[in-house]
Amino acid sequence: MNDRKEWLAEMQTRLRGELDDLYTASEEHVGARTSAAEMQRRIARLLRAFHLIETGDYGSCAVCGERIERDLLAGDPATDTCGNCGPPIAVRWPD
């Protein structure tokens, strides 16, 4: 139980940092690579992740309800689907 609390606290810290970065980027009008709409979608996903932490539902797949693998959450703390339900990972072959 304590391990999960520590892990959730770490995820909250990462989410907060990413949210701060997005707000800073939007204020600086950095955007050739990231559109305002993309930033808004990402901010919404981050805020949803905070809400899920508060309700105790963080880490559960929005599609099947199973636990999302920690390595997926480590890669994207705002992900809301498990490896089985999420979009396939694109494999890029070297040229």
MOGIPE-V975627 format. One record per backbone hydrogen bond with DSSP energy under -1.0 kcal/mol. CO is the residue of the C=O (numbers start at 1). NH is the residue of the N-H. E is the energy in kcal/mol with one decimal. If there is no record, write none. Layout:
<<CO & NH & E> <CO & NH & E>>
//
This chain:
<<1 & 5 & -2.1> <2 & 6 & -2.4> <3 & 7 & -2.4> <4 & 8 & -2.9> <5 & 9 & -2.3> <6 & 10 & -2.1> <7 & 11 & -2.4> <8 & 12 & -2.6> <9 & 13 & -2.1> <10 & 14 & -2.3> <11 & 15 & -2.8> <12 & 16 & -2.8> <13 & 17 & -2.3> <14 & 18 & -2.4> <15 & 19 & -2.6> <16 & 20 & -2.5> <17 & 21 & -2.3> <18 & 22 & -2.2> <19 & 23 & -2.4> <20 & 24 & -2.5> <21 & 25 & -2.6> <22 & 26 & -2.4> <23 & 27 & -2.1> <24 & 28 & -1.9> <25 & 30 & -2.1> <35 & 39 & -2.2> <36 & 40 & -2.5> <37 & 41 & -2.3> <38 & 42 & -2.4> <39 & 43 & -2.7> <40 & 44 & -2.4> <41 & 45 & -2.2> <42 & 46 & -2.4> <43 & 47 & -2.7> <44 & 48 & -2.1> <45 & 49 & -2.0> <46 & 50 & -2.1> <47 & 51 & -2.1> <48 & 52 & -2.5> <49 & 53 & -2.1> <50 & 54 & -2.3> <51 & 55 & -2.0> <52 & 57 & -1.9> <52 & 58 & -1.5> <57 & 60 & -1.6> <59 & 68 & -3.7> <61 & 65 & -1.1> <66 & 61 & -3.5> <69 & 73 & -1.8> <70 & 74 & -2.6> <71 & 75 & -1.5> <72 & 76 & -2.1> <76 & 79 & -2.4> <80 & 62 & -3.4> <82 & 86 & -2.4>>
//
